[in-house]
Amino acid sequence: MSPRSGLIPTTAPVPAYHELKGRLAFVTGAATGIGRAIAVALARQGVRVALGDINLAAAEAAAAELGGGAVAVEIDVRQRASVEAAFARVLEQLGGCDLLVANAGVSTMRPALELTDEEWDFNFDVNTRGVFLTNQIAARHFVAQGKGCIVNTASLAAKVGAPLLAHYSASKFAVLGWTQALARELAGKGIRVNAVCPGFVATGMQSREVEWEASLRGVTPGQVIEDYIAQTPLGRLEVPEDVADVVVFLASEQARFMTGQGVNVTGGVYTT
């Protein structure tokens, strides 16, 4: 397969972060896509994982497949009461929590001048308010116990505004601003807060976006994919594991002097 022919699964050996063994993690949006890959990558390091998702049945299926004491938790990241109840359940079922990965996210696609209030609010409620609520509630626990780590999922669209995704970009820019500010507030308490910024990741969410973009641009879905690959210097679509491995690194002691960062995982699409 040519490196520019599309999706190439990662085959690199999994690095061992021995200090993560026995840690306890809560991953939101974990039933599918990037979140599920993050849960799998953490579990491979010996981390016990709570998979949070608005779709409890899907989270339960993912947790059962993962094994290793993984549990499923229903959560609507838009609602404070739901987040508080979910985090309490995580503490009860895991016996604690050392790591939060705030990954739950959504997207819609439309020209900026045609955006509805509902689309704007939907993207901000999940992508931004969801990060705020999960981070705040977890961080209060981390401060009380004197340790903890947070990794938020931002986006390439948090670094450069994406046409047809202006509202999504705005919500993800906000995630980076929040990450940087929270990291500064919590640094003195020994709690690190970072974000990952994925590029064109082959997930169910991307599949929907490809269809939307093809329709809005008057091209075929195949042409949209070709355009994504052409923009990516490493010459393929990203896979969820590409992101998950960076999240594991940020959670590890190898990243002990990193906080407030929005780490690009874009295959070179964006480099600053």
Buried (B, 14 or more C-beta within 10 A) or exposed (E): EEEEEBEBEEEEEEEEBEBBEEBBBBBBBBBBBBBBBBBBBBBBBBBBBBBBBBBBEBBBBBBEEBEEBBBBBBBBBBBBEBBBBBBEBBBEBBEEBBBBBBBBBBBBBBEEEEBEEEBBEBBBBBBBBBBBBBBBBBBEBBBEEEEBBBBBBBBBBBBBBBEBBBBBBBBBBBBBEBBBEBBEEBEEEEBBBBBBBBBBBBBEBBEBBBEBBBEBEEEEBEBBBBBBBEBBEBBBBBBBBBBBBBBBBBBBEEBEEBBBBBBBBBBEBBEE
